[in-house]
Amino acid sequence: MLPVEVMQQAQAEFIDWQGTGRSVMELSHRSAEYIALASEAEQDLRDLLSVPDNYKVLFVQGGGRGQFSSVPMNLKGLSDKAAFLQTGSWSKGAQQEASKFLDVNVLAETQNIDGILTVPKITPDMVDQKSAYFHYCSNETVDGIEVNDIPDCGDIPLVADMSSNILSKPIDVAKFGIIYAGAQKNIGPSGLAVVIVRDDLLEFAMPETPTFLHYKTIDKFDSMYNTPPTYSWYLAGLVFKWLKQQGGLEAIAEKNAQKAALLYKCIDECDLYTNNVHGDFRSKMNVTFHLKSKELEPLFLQEAEQNGLKALKGHRIVGGMRASIYNAMPIEGVIALTEFMRDFARRNG
Ligand code: PMP
């Protein structure tokens, strides 16, 4: 979901942005108006995440997966190897792509202990300090696993794929070398990714890195080396303003915690539903669950749809259900889902 207020504003100024008589889509990315809009969006993102001055904020194309290749290409100058934490399907994807460029060492994986999924703690002694970087995914969108404690990988750069939980809570950017995120969850529509990179890491790209993926070049041209996805950037800017109006990341984190708690409580209280992720790692963004009787799942989905509860089918890799409750999902949406789930469980339990 995108916040409805954001879409209403975009609608109101769709063909005439701020009295210019033009849509944002019709502005040149080199025009003074667009450059002002773009840098205001960057500043708002910096404010929301309290990004320190020695970090660059890049607006790039290619989504989350684009960074699966961009990160190793841009850091290969540090070393020929990298270390990974594998918590689910997205960290696995990042690792597979990185292995085209570097020797990848998977330090640890999600563990199934007596049927409960947990993520091992990373300590510096586990990490080869000659690695170019250590990579993890802070929220596994498909598996519903969130890593809340920032791993301690020692002195090498920490790289995080935050595609599905960026802006859902405050984070200490200074602990990271690179943070990246595809936009289409908490930032805005697809077509854009955000990369936050510590400025000393701009110097280590492999020479063959395509120029438009080269962080140092992207930064030098203020993310406009090639034409950026201008409309997605504009919409992201509106989402950042909306987040500020909500009270910033502490306020949204509180709402996200309330929403997730309601949903997990419902899952735990109804015998019909199961979620086997350890409480410390249950995602606040993507709540996954199965029905104890698999045969009931099509009926659950069909009735949910009839009740206006959309997009609950789990990812094909894991099956079951997944409720994605990103920032823009109001608590009323979660309450409606839990009421439906309790009613369905009563009728089919
Ligand atoms: N990482 C994570 C955590 C994701 O959730 C996704 C997309 N769902 C991706 C990477 C890939 O993003 P994209 O489709 O924008 O390449």
Boltz pocket constraint, residues with backbone or C-beta under 6 A from the ligand:
constraints:
  - pocket:
      binder: B
      contacts: [[A, 62], [A, 63], [A, 64], [A, 65], [A, 66], [A, 90], [A, 137], [A, 139], [A, 140], [A, 141], [A, 142], [A, 161], [A, 162], [A, 163], [A, 164], [A, 182], [A, 183], [A, 192]]
      max_distance: 6.0
